[in-house]
Amino acid sequence: MKPLDALVPIDFRSSIRGPLRRFYACSFIACIGNGLTLSLFVIYLHNVRGFSTSFATLLLALSAVVGLASTPLWGTMTDRLGPLPVILFAYAADAVALVFWAFAHTHEQAVLAALLIAVFGGAGWGPSSTMLSRLVSPQHRQRAFGVNFMLVNLGIGFGSLISASVVDLRSPDTFVALYIFNAGVTLLAGFFYLSLRQHGGPIKEHHDDPEKSAQGWRKVVRDTRIIRYVIASVFLMIGGYGSLDAGLSLFVVNNLKLSVHTIGVIFFFNTTTIVLAQLWVLNRIEGKSRTRVMGIVAAFWFIFWIILESTLQLPAAASVPMICLAMVVFAIGETMLQPVGSAIVNDIAPEHLRGRYNAAAGLSWGISSSLAPAITALYFSIHLGNWWPLGTGITALVGGLMMMDLRRHISASADGRSVAN
């Protein structure tokens, strides 16, 4: 067997044709911009613009709440208009908001810009998942989401490297340049999405079916499978991405006393690991219980937070390689989470409500992004910042246990397992 066939089965490679290939290119381009400013929200407001840590973290939490409140609307628009119009509108509006954010100097300007980014910045993820599910057959869905996640992180990695080489806390103009460039890259990605216009519109048959047209969010919230998934995801995301975005840069700069340039290096290790390991991990989890894989993700993330906690006892020279090692562990968990989570949601979602189901899954990100900054701010405001990693790791374990319990409530097919598993 050829090495390429071992990593990417030939039947899946044959499905990576024009539309799917263009979709992957769009994801890659968009995420170069995301990588430029990843995890700089609090540092930008506090260390560059001079706002208090409490204001920065609470604004991050408020942004997440506003983004959360807008999620159902994006899901409904995706089902009614199709994913492409939603993506194009969101990308254009997000680019404008990023430029406004780059020049925000007052509290009022920062609040308005942050809320605009919250509404439009994450609006494309749900529609993108809906479009990707259209471009591949169900049996390739998990692998397709995994490959997309790999390319997303490759783009973020490129952006992070640019950020690490350019950003300077003593020069606010470098941050302005990063956010403006992010806006430009976002517009470029939207332009490339136009090539998928034949695949991103509404499904006419669903609009002509009175019964399907009448169904909406009420049917979604009555589906206990997606509700259980969302609740478990909230805990898992607070123990993962939510807290990582809310407090890692703060912890690294203020608690460990490391340079802001270290943040870009740390995330480079994260994204490099994802790019190198994703295809191998996809083959290891194929046919395995997706909910059990989620439990393994929680265990990996708990290990990440424990390693981070241990760096408090190390000199700076040893802290950096330890954090990089921790990010490798976190990244391996990510390579399992993203493909199986998206596959579970899209396997239980009926086609005419797919946009709403993906939006519902996105709520877990919004809720965790709302709660994690507030929880992080509480730790640091009562001078327990050194205990923040341990508490966050325990939260990840709780989410993993809840995910494993979901196995009893979904079919073997939705759980991605063979009868023997």
Backbone torsions as a table, in degrees:
resi	resn	phi	psi	omega
1	MET	NA	132.6	178.6
2	LYS	-68.2	148.2	179.7
3	PRO	-56.6	-38.5	179.9
4	LEU	-64.9	-39.4	178.7
5	ASP	-65.0	-32.0	179.3
6	ALA	-70.1	-35.5	-179.1
7	LEU	-81.9	-45.6	-177.7
8	VAL	-127.9	102.0	-178.4
9	PRO	-52.5	144.4	-173.8
10	ILE	-63.0	-31.0	-179.7
11	ASP	-68.4	-30.5	176.0
12	PHE	-78.0	-40.0	179.1
13	ARG	-58.6	-35.9	-178.9
14	SER	-66.8	-20.5	-180.0
15	SER	-86.0	-11.5	-179.8
16	ILE	-83.8	76.9	-179.5
17	ARG	-108.3	-162.4	-173.5
18	GLY	-42.3	-65.6	-175.4
19	PRO	-60.9	-45.9	-179.3
20	LEU	-66.6	-38.6	178.7
21	ARG	-62.9	-42.2	179.2
22	ARG	-67.9	-36.8	176.9
23	PHE	-60.9	-45.4	179.0
24	TYR	-61.2	-39.1	178.7
25	ALA	-63.3	-40.1	178.3
26	CYS	-62.6	-44.1	178.9
27	SER	-60.7	-43.4	-178.9
28	PHE	-62.2	-46.9	-178.4
29	ILE	-63.7	-46.7	-178.4
30	ALA	-59.6	-35.6	-174.2
31	CYS	-83.4	-13.1	168.9
32	ILE	-61.3	-44.0	177.6
33	GLY	-64.2	-41.9	178.9
34	ASN	-60.6	-38.6	-178.9
35	GLY	-65.9	-25.2	180.0
36	LEU	-61.6	-36.4	-171.8
37	THR	-121.2	13.8	-178.1
38	LEU	-58.9	127.5	176.4
39	SER	64.1	19.1	177.7
40	LEU	-98.4	0.9	-174.7
41	PHE	-54.6	-57.4	-176.3
42	VAL	-68.1	-43.5	179.9
43	ILE	-60.9	-41.4	-179.4
44	TYR	-62.8	-47.5	-178.5
45	LEU	-69.3	-42.6	-173.9
46	HIS	-82.6	-54.0	-172.6
47	ASN	-85.0	-23.7	-178.2
48	VAL	-101.6	-49.8	-177.7
49	ARG	-89.4	-9.8	173.5
50	GLY	82.6	13.9	177.1
51	PHE	-80.2	158.6	-178.5
52	SER	-69.2	157.5	177.6
53	THR	-62.1	-39.1	-180.0
54	SER	-62.3	-43.5	178.8
55	PHE	-62.5	-43.3	-176.9
56	ALA	-64.7	-47.1	-177.4
57	THR	-70.7	-36.5	178.8
58	LEU	-70.2	-34.8	176.1
59	LEU	-66.7	-37.2	175.8
60	LEU	-61.6	-41.3	178.3
61	ALA	-66.6	-43.3	178.9
62	LEU	-62.5	-39.5	177.9
63	SER	-60.2	-41.4	179.5
64	ALA	-64.9	-37.6	178.9
65	VAL	-64.2	-43.8	179.9
66	VAL	-65.8	-42.5	176.4
67	GLY	-62.0	-38.1	177.7
68	LEU	-63.0	-43.8	-177.9
69	ALA	-65.1	-28.3	-178.3
70	SER	-86.6	-12.4	-175.5
71	THR	-58.6	-47.6	179.3
72	PRO	-57.9	-35.7	178.7
73	LEU	-62.9	-43.9	179.9
74	TRP	-64.8	-36.6	177.8
75	GLY	-64.2	-42.7	178.7
76	THR	-65.2	-42.9	179.2
77	MET	-64.1	-35.4	179.1
78	THR	-63.8	-43.9	180.0
79	ASP	-68.5	-32.8	-176.5
80	ARG	-86.8	-40.2	-174.3
81	LEU	-103.4	-18.3	-173.2
82	GLY	98.7	157.6	-176.0
83	PRO	-69.2	-33.0	-173.4
84	LEU	-65.2	-48.8	178.9
85	PRO	-58.2	-36.2	179.0
86	VAL	-66.3	-43.5	179.7
87	ILE	-61.9	-46.8	-177.2
88	LEU	-62.6	-44.9	179.3
89	PHE	-64.0	-43.7	-177.9
90	ALA	-64.9	-41.4	-179.0
91	TYR	-65.9	-42.1	179.9
92	ALA	-64.0	-45.1	-179.7
93	ALA	-67.8	-36.4	179.0
94	ASP	-64.7	-38.4	178.8
95	ALA	-61.8	-42.6	177.8
96	VAL	-63.2	-42.9	-179.1
97	ALA	-64.4	-36.4	179.8
98	LEU	-65.7	-39.0	177.2
99	VAL	-64.3	-43.0	178.3
100	PHE	-61.5	-42.3	179.8
101	TRP	-62.2	-37.3	-178.1
102	ALA	-62.2	-28.9	-176.7
103	PHE	-109.3	17.2	179.3
104	ALA	-76.7	124.9	-180.0
105	HIS	-120.6	-24.7	-179.2
106	THR	-103.4	165.3	177.6
107	HIS	-59.1	-41.7	-177.5
108	GLU	-64.4	-43.5	179.5
109	GLN	-64.8	-41.3	179.7
110	ALA	-63.3	-42.4	-179.7
111	VAL	-63.4	-48.8	-178.3
112	LEU	-62.2	-45.7	-178.8
113	ALA	-64.2	-42.7	-179.4
114	ALA	-63.2	-39.2	-179.0
115	LEU	-70.3	-35.7	176.6
116	LEU	-65.5	-42.6	177.3
117	ILE	-63.3	-38.1	180.0
118	ALA	-62.6	-40.8	-177.5
119	VAL	-70.5	-43.3	-172.4
120	PHE	-101.6	-25.6	-173.8
121	GLY	-63.0	-39.1	-178.7
122	GLY	-101.4	6.6	-174.7
123	ALA	-69.4	-22.6	-175.9
124	GLY	-82.9	-13.3	-174.2
125	TRP	-69.4	-46.7	178.5
126	GLY	-61.9	-50.5	175.9
127	PRO	-59.9	-34.9	178.3
128	SER	-64.7	-41.7	177.4
129	SER	-63.4	-38.6	178.2
130	THR	-63.8	-42.5	179.9
131	MET	-67.0	-42.3	-179.9
132	LEU	-61.4	-38.3	179.4
133	SER	-64.4	-25.0	177.8
134	ARG	-76.7	-26.9	-171.5
135	LEU	-87.8	-7.6	-179.5
136	VAL	-132.1	157.8	176.4
137	SER	-76.5	156.5	-178.6
138	PRO	-54.3	-36.4	-177.6
139	GLN	-69.8	-18.7	178.7
140	HIS	-102.7	3.1	-171.1
141	ARG	-61.9	-47.8	-177.6
142	GLN	-61.5	-44.4	-179.8
143	ARG	-67.2	-37.3	179.8
144	ALA	-63.9	-42.3	177.5
145	PHE	-66.2	-35.1	178.7
146	GLY	-66.2	-44.4	178.2
147	VAL	-64.0	-39.8	177.8
148	ASN	-61.3	-42.5	179.0
149	PHE	-62.5	-37.7	177.0
150	MET	-61.4	-46.0	-179.6
151	LEU	-68.9	-36.1	175.9
152	VAL	-58.5	-45.2	-178.0
153	ASN	-73.7	-29.3	173.5
154	LEU	-62.6	-42.3	176.4
155	GLY	-63.9	-43.9	178.2
156	ILE	-61.7	-38.5	178.9
157	GLY	-61.2	-44.5	177.0
158	PHE	-60.8	-45.1	179.5
159	GLY	-63.0	-39.7	179.8
160	SER	-65.0	-38.7	178.4
161	LEU	-64.2	-42.0	176.9
162	ILE	-61.9	-44.7	-179.8
163	SER	-60.6	-46.0	-177.7
164	ALA	-62.5	-31.6	-177.6
165	SER	-86.1	-15.7	-174.2
166	VAL	-108.8	-41.3	-169.9
167	VAL	-65.3	140.9	-179.4
168	ASP	-146.9	118.9	-178.2
169	LEU	-61.6	-24.4	-179.8
170	ARG	-83.6	-7.1	-178.1
171	SER	-129.7	93.7	179.7
172	PRO	-57.4	-25.8	-178.5
173	ASP	-62.4	-28.5	178.8
174	THR	-66.6	-35.6	177.4
175	PHE	-70.0	-39.8	177.3
176	VAL	-59.0	-45.8	-179.6
177	ALA	-61.9	-39.9	-179.8
178	LEU	-62.8	-45.4	-177.7
179	TYR	-69.6	-35.1	177.4
180	ILE	-68.4	-41.0	177.4
181	PHE	-63.6	-38.3	175.8
182	ASN	-57.8	-42.9	179.0
183	ALA	-62.1	-41.9	179.9
184	GLY	-65.0	-41.7	178.9
185	VAL	-65.8	-37.0	177.8
186	THR	-61.4	-43.7	177.2
187	LEU	-64.1	-38.5	179.4
188	LEU	-63.6	-42.1	178.2
189	ALA	-62.9	-40.4	177.4
190	GLY	-61.5	-38.4	178.7
191	PHE	-62.7	-42.5	179.5
192	PHE	-68.3	-29.3	178.1
193	TYR	-63.0	-22.7	179.5
194	LEU	-59.8	-24.8	-179.3
195	SER	-70.2	-9.5	-179.6
196	LEU	-104.7	19.3	-174.2
197	ARG	-62.5	-24.4	178.4
198	GLN	-73.4	-15.8	-175.3
199	HIS	-113.4	-3.3	-171.2
200	GLY	-112.2	13.1	-179.8
201	GLY	-91.0	179.1	177.9
202	PRO	-70.7	155.6	177.4
203	ILE	-90.5	111.9	-171.6
204	LYS	-59.5	-39.2	-176.7
205	GLU	-59.7	-33.2	-179.3
206	HIS	-71.5	-35.1	179.1
207	HIS	-71.5	-27.7	-179.2
208	ASP	-84.7	-7.9	179.7
209	ASP	-96.8	107.7	-176.5
210	PRO	-56.9	-39.4	-178.1
211	GLU	-65.6	-44.9	180.0
212	LYS	-70.2	-37.0	-179.9
213	SER	-64.8	-29.9	-178.2
214	ALA	-78.6	-19.3	-178.7
215	GLN	-79.0	143.2	-179.3
216	GLY	-152.4	-140.1	-175.3
217	TRP	-64.0	-26.5	179.9
218	ARG	-61.2	-39.4	178.7
219	LYS	-68.8	-36.2	-179.5
220	VAL	-64.7	-48.2	-175.5
221	VAL	-71.7	-15.8	176.0
222	ARG	-85.3	-8.6	179.1
223	ASP	-85.4	102.9	-175.7
224	THR	-64.9	-21.6	179.5
225	ARG	-64.9	-48.3	-179.1
226	ILE	-71.7	-31.6	177.7
227	ILE	-65.2	-46.3	177.8
228	ARG	-62.0	-40.0	179.2
229	TYR	-61.7	-45.0	-178.1
230	VAL	-64.0	-44.8	-179.2
231	ILE	-62.6	-45.3	178.2
232	ALA	-62.7	-39.5	-179.6
233	SER	-64.6	-35.4	179.4
234	VAL	-58.5	-49.3	179.0
235	PHE	-63.6	-42.7	-178.7
236	LEU	-64.9	-39.7	-178.9
237	MET	-72.6	-33.7	174.3
238	ILE	-63.5	-35.7	176.7
239	GLY	-82.4	6.5	-178.8
240	GLY	-136.6	-108.6	-173.0
241	TYR	-57.5	-43.3	-175.3
242	GLY	-57.1	-49.6	-179.6
243	SER	-74.3	-32.4	177.5
244	LEU	-60.2	-47.1	-179.9
245	ASP	-69.6	-35.7	-174.3
246	ALA	-77.7	-34.7	-169.3
247	GLY	-132.4	-10.4	-175.6
248	LEU	-61.8	-48.5	-179.4
249	SER	-61.6	-38.4	178.4
250	LEU	-64.6	-44.3	-179.0
251	PHE	-64.4	-42.7	-177.9
252	VAL	-66.2	-44.1	-175.6
253	VAL	-79.5	-44.7	-171.9
254	ASN	-94.0	-33.9	-179.1
255	ASN	-91.2	-41.7	179.8
256	LEU	-91.2	-10.2	177.3
257	LYS	60.9	39.9	178.4
258	LEU	-101.0	162.8	-178.8
259	SER	-69.8	149.8	177.2
260	VAL	-62.9	-25.5	178.2
261	HIS	-65.1	-23.7	179.5
262	THR	-61.6	-31.7	-176.5
263	ILE	-60.3	-45.4	178.7
264	GLY	-62.8	-39.1	178.8
265	VAL	-65.1	-42.6	-179.7
266	ILE	-60.0	-46.9	-178.5
267	PHE	-71.8	-23.4	174.0
268	PHE	-64.3	-41.5	176.9
269	PHE	-63.3	-37.9	179.1
270	ASN	-62.1	-52.7	-176.1
271	THR	-70.2	-35.3	177.9
272	THR	-62.7	-41.6	178.7
273	THR	-61.4	-43.3	-179.9
274	ILE	-61.7	-45.0	-178.4
275	VAL	-63.3	-41.8	-176.9
276	LEU	-77.1	-31.2	-172.3
277	ALA	-99.3	-17.1	-169.4
278	GLN	-58.4	-48.3	-176.9
279	LEU	-64.8	-39.9	178.6
280	TRP	-64.4	-42.8	-180.0
281	VAL	-64.9	-40.0	179.2
282	LEU	-56.3	-40.6	178.9
283	ASN	-69.3	-32.5	-179.0
284	ARG	-72.5	-30.5	-175.8
285	ILE	-98.3	-6.4	-179.7
286	GLU	-60.9	126.7	179.5
287	GLY	82.9	-2.4	178.9
288	LYS	-92.2	160.0	178.2
289	SER	-61.5	120.1	-178.7
290	ARG	-66.0	-36.7	-179.4
291	THR	-68.5	-35.4	175.8
292	ARG	-69.1	-35.2	175.2
293	VAL	-61.3	-38.5	176.5
294	MET	-60.5	-38.0	176.5
295	GLY	-63.1	-38.3	177.0
296	ILE	-65.9	-38.1	176.1
297	VAL	-56.0	-46.9	-179.7
298	ALA	-59.7	-39.6	179.5
299	ALA	-65.2	-42.6	177.7
300	PHE	-61.9	-42.5	-178.9
301	TRP	-68.4	-34.7	175.2
302	PHE	-61.3	-43.0	177.7
303	ILE	-60.9	-40.5	177.9
304	PHE	-56.2	-49.0	-176.6
305	TRP	-67.9	-33.1	177.5
306	ILE	-66.1	-42.0	177.0
307	ILE	-62.7	-42.5	179.3
308	LEU	-61.6	-41.7	178.1
309	GLU	-59.6	-39.5	-176.5
310	SER	-68.3	-22.5	-177.8
311	THR	-68.3	-16.0	176.9
312	LEU	-63.4	-23.8	-178.3
313	GLN	-95.2	3.9	-175.4
314	LEU	-110.5	153.5	172.8
315	PRO	-68.8	161.0	-175.6
316	ALA	-56.1	-38.0	-177.9
317	ALA	-62.9	-31.1	179.6
318	ALA	-91.4	-23.4	-177.6
319	SER	-65.1	-42.2	-175.6
320	VAL	-61.5	-51.7	178.3
321	PRO	-63.7	-31.1	178.5
322	MET	-68.1	-40.3	178.4
323	ILE	-67.3	-38.9	176.8
324	CYS	-61.6	-40.7	175.7
325	LEU	-62.6	-42.0	178.9
326	ALA	-61.4	-38.7	-179.7
327	MET	-68.9	-28.7	174.3
328	VAL	-64.4	-43.9	177.8
329	VAL	-61.9	-45.3	178.8
330	PHE	-59.8	-41.6	-177.1
331	ALA	-64.9	-38.2	178.4
332	ILE	-61.9	-39.2	174.4
333	GLY	-61.0	-39.8	179.3
334	GLU	-62.5	-39.0	-178.1
335	THR	-64.2	-22.6	175.9
336	MET	-88.9	-38.7	-174.4
337	LEU	-64.8	-52.0	-169.6
338	GLN	-62.0	-49.5	-179.1
339	PRO	-67.5	-40.3	-176.1
340	VAL	-74.6	-37.2	178.9
341	GLY	-63.1	-48.7	179.4
342	SER	-63.6	-37.2	180.0
343	ALA	-67.0	-40.9	177.9
344	ILE	-58.3	-50.1	-176.7
345	VAL	-61.2	-46.8	-175.5
346	ASN	-77.2	-17.8	175.0
347	ASP	-81.4	-27.4	178.1
348	ILE	-92.7	-10.5	-176.7
349	ALA	-85.6	130.8	170.0
350	PRO	-71.0	148.1	-172.6
351	GLU	-57.3	-40.7	-174.8
352	HIS	-74.6	-9.1	177.1
353	LEU	-120.2	15.4	-174.5
354	ARG	-60.7	-38.8	178.7
355	GLY	-61.7	-42.0	-179.9
356	ARG	-69.2	-39.4	178.9
357	TYR	-64.5	-42.2	176.9
358	ASN	-66.1	-35.6	175.9
359	ALA	-66.4	-39.8	177.9
360	ALA	-62.0	-42.3	176.7
361	ALA	-62.9	-36.1	177.8
362	GLY	-66.1	-21.9	177.9
363	LEU	-59.4	-33.4	-179.9
364	SER	-62.5	-36.1	176.1
365	TRP	-68.2	-42.4	-179.6
366	GLY	-65.8	-44.2	-179.8
367	ILE	-65.0	-45.2	179.9
368	SER	-65.6	-36.1	177.8
369	SER	-70.6	-20.9	175.3
370	SER	-81.5	-42.3	-175.3
371	LEU	-80.7	-39.0	-175.2
372	ALA	-59.2	-45.9	177.9
373	PRO	-62.0	-38.6	179.0
374	ALA	-66.0	-41.9	178.1
375	ILE	-65.2	-42.2	178.2
376	THR	-62.0	-44.5	179.3
377	ALA	-61.2	-37.3	179.1
378	LEU	-63.7	-45.9	177.8
379	TYR	-54.9	-49.1	-174.3
380	PHE	-75.9	-32.4	-178.4
381	SER	-70.7	-27.7	178.5
382	ILE	-102.1	19.7	173.4
383	HIS	61.8	37.2	175.2
384	LEU	-116.7	25.7	-177.8
385	GLY	-59.1	-30.7	179.7
386	ASN	-69.0	-19.4	178.7
387	TRP	-96.2	-4.2	-178.0
388	TRP	-57.7	-44.5	-179.5
389	PRO	-61.9	-41.6	-178.4
390	LEU	-64.1	-46.1	179.1
391	GLY	-61.8	-38.0	179.7
392	THR	-68.0	-38.7	178.5
393	GLY	-63.1	-38.8	177.9
394	ILE	-64.6	-38.0	177.2
395	THR	-61.2	-39.6	177.5
396	ALA	-61.1	-41.1	179.4
397	LEU	-62.8	-39.6	177.9
398	VAL	-60.6	-45.0	178.5
399	GLY	-62.1	-38.1	178.8
400	GLY	-64.6	-39.9	177.8
401	LEU	-64.9	-38.7	178.3
402	MET	-67.3	-36.6	177.0
403	MET	-63.9	-41.4	-179.6
404	MET	-65.6	-31.0	177.1
405	ASP	-69.5	-24.8	179.7
406	LEU	-62.6	-23.5	-179.4
407	ARG	-53.4	-33.8	-177.3
408	ARG	-73.1	-12.7	-171.4
409	HIS	-112.2	-2.5	179.3
410	ILE	-123.9	162.1	-178.3
411	SER	-72.5	162.3	177.4
412	ALA	-60.8	-35.7	179.0
413	SER	-64.1	-47.2	179.1
414	ALA	-65.3	-29.6	178.7
415	ASP	-81.9	-5.1	173.8
416	GLY	75.3	15.9	-174.5
417	ARG	-110.2	154.6	171.9
418	SER	-80.0	168.7	-179.0
419	VAL	-58.2	-34.9	-177.8
420	ALA	-68.4	-22.4	-178.6
421	ASN	-94.4	NA	NA
